Amino acid sequence: MEIPDERGHGRTRIGPGGPDRDRRTGTGRPGRDRRTGSGDFALVRHQPPARVKYLLIPPRHHAERHPYHTHMIRAGDGARQPKFAPQAAGLTAAAGRPTLEGGGREERRVGQIVGAAGVPHTPHFPGIVRRGEPLGRELERLYGEVAGALRELAPDVLIVFTSDHYNTFFVESVPIFSIGVAESAAGPSDYAELPRCEARIDAGFARRLQAELVRAEFDVGMSQEFELDHAVTVPLHFLTPGLDVPIVPVFVSGLMPPIPLSRRCHALGAAIRAVVEEDPAPTRVAVLASGSFSLEIGGPRISADSHTGVPDPRWAERVLTLLDAAEVGKLVAEASEEQLARAGNAGGELLDWIAMLGTFDPRAPAFLEAQERFGHAYAAWRVT
């Protein structure tokens, strides 16, 4: 999306200066106040607390027809599998992961979600960095933090949740959800000033993902011929400039009403996780969400001196707070269709983040920082 003017001092970093630092007020150890931007900040990455493990168990009535339609069962000390657990298939629960039986507890090698991230995709950001404008150094640092986190994850494939900007589908066909299954896709299709690229797609994995989601009763479309728009190419430009990690684009119709419910998008993420964790290939999967929290493009709520605006800064701050506190359930509940509309005509891009959050258990981000004046943020999560 295009950016508002560069006035203001809205840069916000979430991340305590130490264990005794209050993230809301900035009190405690020296650090940067989230609202004023003052102080000397020392970046400390969150260490997520230990999480309750879960077993992914196919429901009895879907075990044959829908092997990836799963129930989430708490796995604690003394936890027992329900009687319909697939013991015949040699599955048992160990450390929250499927294993193989037979003389030992050899771990079954399957796919896994290793981490996730969320970033904006403002189309002017690459040019601002290239021209060395004042904002460029800040953008390099923020995207650089997320890029570094992704490199540490060493993913084999990157699932990208994105919302089409009236480029790929438009009036011909507007699927609520669709997965790109081509061998590759070029782009961007919309901004000539952006560098052209061709992203490799893991077509085999993408087709398996789409097929299993349909079997799990998620009616996800298949896109076999398309170009990528700036919502994908801008993040890739900063995060994987060598385009060395194949992607799987997952389109969420967050901009063209009617948009999907937030809980449906979160459920899509959970269904994707279930497919990944049952995939026979031991694929390391990272997940990326592309989009803003509050943004108006060319509509009645733009700023006085720009064709863009942030109509609901309080909502953007609320999203940030809930992300920092790992309150994903509250975020899903509060991200109603009405609230997303109040956030701007691009407010539905938050659904890409919500789908991404469905692919792993709630936890605090390892990195989270906002640019309040633009209504968006940068974040990274480590899952394994």
Secondary structure, 3 states (H helix, E strand, C coil): CCCCCCCCCCEEEECCCCCCCCCCCCCCCCCCCCCCCCCCCCCCCCCCCCCCEEEEECCHHHCCCCCCCCEEEEECCCCCCCCCCCHHHCEEEECCEEEECCCCCCECCCCEEEEEEEECCCCCHHHHHHCCCHHHHHHHHHHHHHHHHHHHHCCCEEEEEECCCCCCCCCCCCCCEEEECCCEEEECCCCCCCCCEEEEECHHHHHHHHHHHHHCCCCCEEECCCCCCHHHHHHHHHHCCCCCCCEEEEEECCCCCCCCCHHHHHHHHHHHHHHHHHCCCCCEEEEEEECCCCCEECCCCCCCCCCEECCCHHHHHHHHHHHHCCCHHHHHHHCCHHHHHHCCCCHHHHHHHHHHHCCCCCCCCCEEEEEHHHCEEEEEEECC
